[in-house]
């Protein structure tokens, strides 16, 4: 199986910064993409940022210019650098991996347990 362990959440004032990390481990043959999603109370989970195996990025419009996603392929780790945080960024942030667990198989979605990010005004 695949395990995703997140770290780096917490409480920060508006305008501050945080860095989230997510390390993937377990029976991983390859990783096609990794990303970060978030879910605020009463809202659906939404994509924040994603990065492909070749390094192409995509971001939610609400975070463009403030958040940066990066990836260390050697460590199977993805990072989310969050700057100029706003109260509306408050949510539980989930790491996602589209991982292939054996040669010839399709990739599948795996999720971390979530880490809370709270931005105070």
ROPA-96133 format. One record per residue: residue number from 1; residue in one letter; chain; x, y, z of N, C-alpha, C, O in turn. Coordinates in steps of 0.1 Angstrom, whole numbers, plus 5000, padded with zeros to 4 digits. Example, Ala and Ser with C-alpha at 12.3 -4.5 7.8 and 13.67 -1.06 7.14 Angstrom:
// ROPA-96133
 seq type mol  n_x  n_y  n_z ca_x ca_y ca_z  c_x  c_y  c_z  o_x  o_y  o_z
   1    A   A 5132 4943 5078 5123 4955 5078 5132 4967 5078 5142 4967 5085
   2    S   A 5128 4978 5071 5137 4989 5071 5129 5000 5079 5134 5011 5080
END
This chain:
// ROPA-96133
 seq type mol  n_x  n_y  n_z ca_x ca_y ca_z  c_x  c_y  c_z  o_x  o_y  o_z
   1    X   A 5008 4988 5000 5000 5000 5000 5009 5013 5000 5021 5012 5002
   2    X   A 5002 5024 4998 5009 5037 4997 5005 5045 5009 4993 5046 5013
   3    X   A 5015 5051 5016 5012 5060 5027 5017 5074 5023 5028 5076 5018
   4    X   A 5009 5084 5027 5013 5098 5025 5012 5104 5039 5002 5104 5045
   5    X   A 5023 5110 5042 5025 5117 5055 5027 5131 5053 5037 5135 5047
   6    X   A 5018 5139 5058 5019 5154 5057 5024 5160 5069 5023 5155 5080
   7    X   A 5030 5172 5067 5035 5180 5079 5035 5195 5075 5035 5198 5063
   8    X   A 5036 5203 5085 5038 5217 5082 5026 5226 5084 5027 5239 5083
   9    X   A 5014 5221 5087 5003 5230 5089 5004 5237 5103 5014 5235 5110
  10    X   A 4995 5246 5105 4995 5253 5118 4987 5266 5117 4979 5268 5108
  11    X   A 4989 5274 5127 4982 5287 5128 4992 5298 5124 5003 5299 5128
  12    X   A 4987 5307 5115 4995 5318 5111 4987 5331 5109 4975 5330 5106
  13    X   A 4993 5342 5110 4985 5355 5108 4984 5358 5093 4993 5353 5085
  14    X   A 4974 5365 5090 4972 5369 5076 4985 5376 5071 4991 5384 5078
  15    X   A 4989 5373 5059 5001 5378 5053 5014 5369 5056 5024 5372 5050
  16    X   A 5012 5360 5064 5023 5351 5067 5025 5340 5057 5019 5339 5047
  17    X   A 5035 5331 5061 5038 5320 5052 5039 5307 5060 5041 5306 5072
  18    X   A 5036 5296 5052 5038 5282 5057 5043 5274 5046 5041 5277 5034
  19    X   A 5050 5263 5050 5054 5253 5040 5048 5239 5044 5051 5235 5055
  20    X   A 5041 5233 5035 5036 5220 5037 5045 5210 5030 5050 5213 5020
  21    X   A 5046 5198 5037 5054 5187 5031 5046 5175 5031 5038 5173 5040
  22    X   A 5048 5166 5021 5041 5154 5020 5051 5143 5014 5055 5145 5003
  23    X   A 5053 5133 5022 5062 5122 5018 5054 5110 5015 5046 5105 5023
  24    X   A 5056 5104 5003 5050 5092 4999 5059 5080 5001 5071 5081 4998
  25    X   A 5053 5069 5007 5062 5057 5009 5053 5045 5007 5041 5046 5006
  26    X   A 5060 5033 5008 5052 5021 5006 5055 5014 4993 5066 5016 4987
  27    X   A 5046 5007 4988 5048 4999 4975 5045 5008 4963 5035 5006 4957
  28    X   A 5055 5016 4960 5053 5026 4949 5062 5022 4938 5075 5021 4940
  29    X   A 5057 5019 4926 5065 5017 4915 5069 5030 4908 5080 5032 4904
  30    X   A 5059 5039 4906 5062 5052 4900 5051 5061 4905 5040 5057 4909
  31    X   A 5054 5074 4903 5044 5085 4907 5041 5093 4895 5051 5099 4889
  32    X   A 5029 5094 4890 5026 5102 4879 5024 5117 4882 5028 5126 4875
  33    X   A 5017 5119 4893 5015 5133 4897 5012 5134 4912 5008 5124 4918
  34    X   A 5015 5145 4918 5012 5148 4932 5006 5161 4933 5007 5170 4924
  35    X   A 4998 5163 4943 4991 5176 4944 4986 5178 4958 4987 5170 4967
  36    X   A 4981 5190 4960 4975 5194 4973 4960 5199 4970 4957 5206 4961
  37    X   A 4951 5194 4978 4937 5198 4978 4934 5204 4992 4942 5202 5002
  38    X   A 4923 5211 4993 4919 5216 5006 4904 5216 5007 4897 5216 4997
  39    X   A 4900 5215 5019 4885 5215 5022 4883 5223 5034 4887 5221 5045
  40    X   A 4875 5234 5032 4871 5243 5043 4857 5238 5048 4850 5230 5041
  41    X   A 4854 5241 5060 4841 5237 5066 4829 5240 5057 4828 5252 5053
  42    X   A 4821 5231 5054 4809 5233 5046 4811 5234 5031 4802 5237 5024
  43    X   A 4824 5232 5027 4827 5233 5013 4832 5220 5007 4837 5211 5015
  44    X   A 4832 5219 4994 4838 5207 4988 4853 5208 4987 4859 5219 4988
  45    X   A 4859 5196 4987 4873 5196 4985 4877 5201 4971 4870 5198 4961
  46    X   A 4887 5210 4971 4891 5216 4958 4906 5214 4956 4914 5214 4966
  47    X   A 4910 5214 4944 4924 5214 4940 4931 5227 4943 4925 5237 4939
  48    X   A 4942 5227 4950 4950 5239 4952 4961 5240 4942 4963 5250 4936
  49    X   A 4969 5229 4941 4980 5229 4932 4984 5215 4929 4983 5206 4937
  50    X   A 4989 5212 4916 4993 5199 4912 5006 5200 4904 5009 5210 4898
  51    X   A 5014 5189 4905 5026 5189 4897 5028 5175 4891 5026 5165 4898
  52    X   A 5031 5175 4878 5032 5162 4871 5046 5156 4873 5055 5162 4879
  53    X   A 5048 5144 4868 5061 5137 4869 5072 5145 4861 5083 5144 4865
  54    X   A 5068 5153 4851 5078 5160 4844 5079 5175 4849 5086 5183 4843
  55    X   A 5071 5178 4859 5073 5191 4865 5063 5202 4861 5065 5213 4865
  56    X   A 5054 5198 4853 5044 5209 4849 5034 5211 4861 5031 5202 4868
  57    X   A 5030 5224 4862 5022 5228 4873 5008 5232 4869 5006 5236 4858
  58    X   A 4999 5232 4879 4986 5238 4877 4982 5243 4891 4985 5237 4901
  59    X   A 4975 5255 4891 4971 5261 4904 4957 5266 4903 4952 5269 4892
  60    X   A 4950 5266 4914 4937 5272 4915 4939 5287 4913 4949 5293 4918
  61    X   A 4930 5293 4907 4931 5308 4904 4933 5316 4917 4940 5326 4918
  62    X   A 4927 5311 4928 4927 5318 4941 4941 5318 4947 4943 5326 4956
  63    X   A 4950 5310 4943 4963 5309 4949 4974 5313 4940 4986 5313 4944
  64    X   A 4971 5315 4927 4982 5318 4917 4989 5331 4922 4983 5341 4926
  65    X   A 5002 5330 4921 5011 5341 4925 5014 5341 4940 5023 5349 4945
  66    X   A 5007 5333 4948 5010 5332 4962 5015 5319 4967 5024 5318 4976
  67    X   A 5011 5308 4961 5015 5295 4964 5024 5289 4953 5022 5292 4941
  68    X   A 5034 5281 4957 5042 5274 4948 5043 5259 4952 5046 5256 4963
  69    X   A 5041 5251 4942 5043 5236 4945 5056 5232 4939 5060 5236 4928
  70    X   A 5063 5223 4946 5075 5217 4941 5076 5203 4945 5068 5198 4954
  71    X   A 5085 5196 4939 5086 5181 4941 5100 5176 4941 5109 5181 4933
  72    X   A 5103 5167 4950 5116 5161 4951 5114 5146 4947 5110 5138 4955
  73    X   A 5117 5143 4934 5114 5129 4930 5122 5119 4937 5117 5107 4939
  74    X   A 5134 5122 4940 5143 5112 4947 5137 5108 4961 5139 5097 4966
  75    X   A 5130 5118 4967 5124 5115 4980 5109 5112 4980 5103 5110 4990
  76    X   A 5103 5112 4968 5089 5110 4967 5081 5120 4976 5072 5117 4982
  77    X   A 5086 5133 4975 5080 5143 4984 5076 5155 4976 5082 5159 4966
  78    X   A 5064 5160 4980 5059 5172 4974 5058 5183 4985 5054 5180 4996
  79    X   A 5060 5195 4981 5059 5207 4990 5049 5217 4985 5047 5218 4973
  80    X   A 5044 5224 4994 5035 5236 4990 5040 5247 4998 5038 5248 5011
  81    X   A 5046 5257 4991 5050 5269 4998 5039 5279 4996 5035 5283 4985
  82    X   A 5034 5284 5008 5023 5293 5008 5027 5306 5014 5031 5307 5025
  83    X   A 5026 5317 5006 5029 5330 5010 5017 5339 5009 5007 5336 5003
  84    X   A 5018 5351 5016 5007 5360 5016 4993 5353 5019 4983 5355 5013
  85    X   A 4994 5346 5030 4982 5338 5034 4970 5347 5038 4972 5358 5043
  86    X   A 4958 5342 5034 4946 5350 5037 4937 5341 5046 4938 5329 5046
  87    X   A 4928 5348 5054 4919 5340 5062 4911 5330 5053 4907 5319 5058
  88    X   A 4908 5333 5041 4900 5323 5032 4909 5311 5028 4903 5302 5022
  89    X   A 4921 5311 5031 4930 5299 5029 4928 5289 5040 4933 5278 5039
  90    X   A 4921 5293 5050 4919 5283 5062 4911 5271 5057 4901 5272 5051
  91    X   A 4917 5259 5060 4911 5247 5055 4920 5235 5060 4931 5237 5065
  92    X   A 4915 5223 5058 4923 5211 5060 4929 5209 5046 4922 5208 5036
  93    X   A 4942 5207 5046 4950 5205 5033 4953 5190 5032 4959 5184 5041
  94    X   A 4950 5185 5021 4953 5170 5018 4963 5168 5007 4962 5175 4997
  95    X   A 4972 5160 5009 4981 5156 4999 4975 5145 4991 4968 5136 4996
  96    X   A 4978 5145 4978 4973 5135 4968 4984 5130 4960 4993 5137 4956
  97    X   A 4984 5117 4957 4994 5111 4949 4987 5102 4939 4978 5094 4942
  98    X   A 4990 5103 4926 4985 5094 4916 4997 5084 4914 5006 5087 4906
  99    X   A 4996 5073 4921 5007 5064 4922 5004 5051 4915 4993 5047 4914
 100    X   A 5015 5046 4909 5014 5032 4903 5021 5023 4912 5033 5025 4916
 101    X   A 5014 5012 4916 5020 5003 4926 5027 4991 4920 5034 4984 4927
 102    X   A 5024 4988 4908 5031 4977 4902 5033 4979 4887 5024 4986 4881
 103    X   A 5043 4974 4880 5045 4976 4866 5033 4971 4858 5027 4960 4860
 104    X   A 5029 4979 4848 5017 4976 4840 5004 4979 4845 4994 4977 4838
 105    X   A 5003 4984 4858 4990 4987 4863 4987 5002 4861 4996 5010 4859
 106    X   A 4975 5006 4862 4971 5019 4861 4974 5027 4874 4975 5020 4885
 107    X   A 4975 5040 4873 4977 5047 4886 4964 5048 4893 4953 5046 4888
 108    X   A 4965 5052 4906 4953 5053 4914 4956 5065 4924 4967 5069 4926
 109    X   A 4945 5070 4930 4946 5081 4939 4948 5076 4953 4942 5067 4958
 110    X   A 4958 5082 4959 4960 5080 4974 4960 5094 4981 4964 5104 4975
 111    X   A 4956 5093 4994 4954 5106 5001 4961 5105 5014 4962 5095 5021
 112    X   A 4966 5117 5018 4971 5118 5032 4960 5120 5042 4948 5121 5038
 113    X   A 4963 5121 5054 4953 5123 5065 4948 5137 5066 4938 5139 5073
 114    X   A 4955 5146 5061 4951 5160 5061 4959 5168 5072 4962 5162 5083
 115    X   A 4962 5180 5070 4968 5189 5079 4961 5202 5080 4958 5208 5069
 116    X   A 4958 5207 5092 4950 5219 5093 4959 5232 5091 4970 5233 5097
 117    X   A 4954 5241 5083 4960 5254 5081 4949 5264 5085 4938 5265 5080
 118    X   A 4953 5273 5095 4944 5283 5100 4951 5296 5099 4962 5298 5104
 119    X   A 4944 5306 5092 4950 5319 5090 4941 5329 5097 4929 5330 5094
 120    X   A 4947 5336 5107 4939 5345 5115 4940 5359 5108 4950 5363 5102
 121    X   A 4929 5367 5110 4929 5380 5104 4934 5391 5114 4935 5402 5111
END
